[in-house]
Amino acid sequence: MKISYFLKKYFLPAILFCGLLSSCENDIKTVQNLGKKRLGVEEGKSIESILSTGGRLKANLKAPFMLRYLFDTPRVEFPNSLHVDFFDSSDHVESQLFAKYGRYNENEGKVFLRDSVIVFNIKKDTLWCNELWWDRNLGTFFTDKPIRLSQSSEPRQIIYGQGLQADQNFKWFTITKTGKEFNNGKESIINVPDSSY
């Protein structure tokens, strides 16, 4: 009698409780995959996209991974870097761009670039910044963030500033502000000696 009372009072509830715990266990892979599939989001790998205007080659974009969001504001994200070659009217590469992150707003025709952005042309003029906008329709770059620009023409210079507007091939550019505050108190325009001396 005492054994059956013990079984009813303690043993059976303990078994039921253990059974409930084991039935609630989820497979870890199932739980991890719940967040991976998202409605309205297309994924692509090893992306290569040729951009043209009026049948003329303008740019070639390459990225290892792409997310395309279909709802709300249609946009395309490149979270794992992107590289773009820009072409002149003879289909020769005239400038190149690299960034660790990019987002293309389809309705605006603008690309937001972020994190280690580098743009350089065939003359080896080079721009470094952390944020940059590319207007595909106008073929221009702009930012209001700090920039560093190296010019290859004589005299070779490195210019530190904030804010920039330029065409995508760096045939022209305008830096909004320059000054010592943009280069840690040092001169904002530094002449680079020619290495051939």
MOTA-V815258 format. One record per pair of residues at least 12 apart in sequence whose C-alpha atoms are under 8 Angstrom apart, sorted by sequence separation. I is the first residue (numbers start at 0). J is the second residue. If there is no record, write none. Layout:
I & J
I & J
This chain:
47 & 59
48 & 60
65 & 77
66 & 78
83 & 95
84 & 96
100 & 112
101 & 113
115 & 127
116 & 128
130 & 142
147 & 159
162 & 174
163 & 175
47 & 60
48 & 61
64 & 77
65 & 78
82 & 95
83 & 96
99 & 112
100 & 113
115 & 128
116 & 129
131 & 144
146 & 159
147 & 160
161 & 174
162 & 175
46 & 60
47 & 61
64 & 78
82 & 96
83 & 97
98 & 112
99 & 113
100 & 114
114 & 128
115 & 129
116 & 130
130 & 144
145 & 159
146 & 160
160 & 174
161 & 175
162 & 176
46 & 61
47 & 62
62 & 77
64 & 79
82 & 97
98 & 113
99 & 114
114 & 129
116 & 131
129 & 144
145 & 160
146 & 161
160 & 175
161 & 176
45 & 61
46 & 62
63 & 79
64 & 80
81 & 97
82 & 98
98 & 114
99 & 115
113 & 129
114 & 130
128 & 144
129 & 145
145 & 161
146 & 162
160 & 176
161 & 177
45 & 62
46 & 63
62 & 79
63 & 80
80 & 97
81 & 98
98 & 115
99 & 116
112 & 129
113 & 130
128 & 145
129 & 146
144 & 161
145 & 162
146 & 163
160 & 177
44 & 62
45 & 63
46 & 64
62 & 80
63 & 81
80 & 98
81 & 99
97 & 115
98 & 116
112 & 130
113 & 131
128 & 146
143 & 161
144 & 162
159 & 177
160 & 178
44 & 63
45 & 64
46 & 65
62 & 81
80 & 99
81 & 100
97 & 116
98 & 117
111 & 130
112 & 131
127 & 146
128 & 147
143 & 162
158 & 177
159 & 178
44 & 64
61 & 81
62 & 82
79 & 99
80 & 100
81 & 101
96 & 116
97 & 117
111 & 131
112 & 132
126 & 146
127 & 147
142 & 162
143 & 163
161 & 181
43 & 64
44 & 65
60 & 81
61 & 82
78 & 99
79 & 100
80 & 101
96 & 117
97 & 118
111 & 132
112 & 133
126 & 147
127 & 148
141 & 162
142 & 163
160 & 181
42 & 64
43 & 65
60 & 82
61 & 83
78 & 100
96 & 118
110 & 132
111 & 133
126 & 148
141 & 163
142 & 164
159 & 181
160 & 182
42 & 65
43 & 66
60 & 83
77 & 100
78 & 101
95 & 118
96 & 119
109 & 132
110 & 133
125 & 148
126 & 149
140 & 163
141 & 164
159 & 182
42 & 66
59 & 83
60 & 84
76 & 100
77 & 101
94 & 118
95 & 119
109 & 133
110 & 134
124 & 148
125 & 149
140 & 164
141 & 165
41 & 66
42 & 67
58 & 83
59 & 84
76 & 101
77 & 102
94 & 119
95 & 120
109 & 134
110 & 135
124 & 149
125 & 150
139 & 164
140 & 165
40 & 66
41 & 67
58 & 84
59 & 85
76 & 102
94 & 120
108 & 134
109 & 135
124 & 150
139 & 165
140 & 166
40 & 67
41 & 68
58 & 85
75 & 102
76 & 103
93 & 120
94 & 121
108 & 135
109 & 136
123 & 150
124 & 151
139 & 166
140 & 167
160 & 187
40 & 68
41 & 69
57 & 85
58 & 86
74 & 102
75 & 103
93 & 121
108 & 136
123 & 151
138 & 166
139 & 167
159 & 187
39 & 68
40 & 69
57 & 86
74 & 103
75 & 104
92 & 121
122 & 151
138 & 167
158 & 187
159 & 188
39 & 69
56 & 86
57 & 87
74 & 104
75 & 105
122 & 152
157 & 187
158 & 188
39 & 70
73 & 104
74 & 105
157 & 188
158 & 189
56 & 88
72 & 104
73 & 105
156 & 188
157 & 189
55 & 88
57 & 90
73 & 106
156 & 189
157 & 190
56 & 90
72 & 106
133 & 167
156 & 190
157 & 191
155 & 190
156 & 191
145 & 181
154 & 190
155 & 191
154 & 191
155 & 192
155 & 193
124 & 169
120 & 168
119 & 168
120 & 169
119 & 169
94 & 167
94 & 168
93 & 168
94 & 169
85 & 167
85 & 168
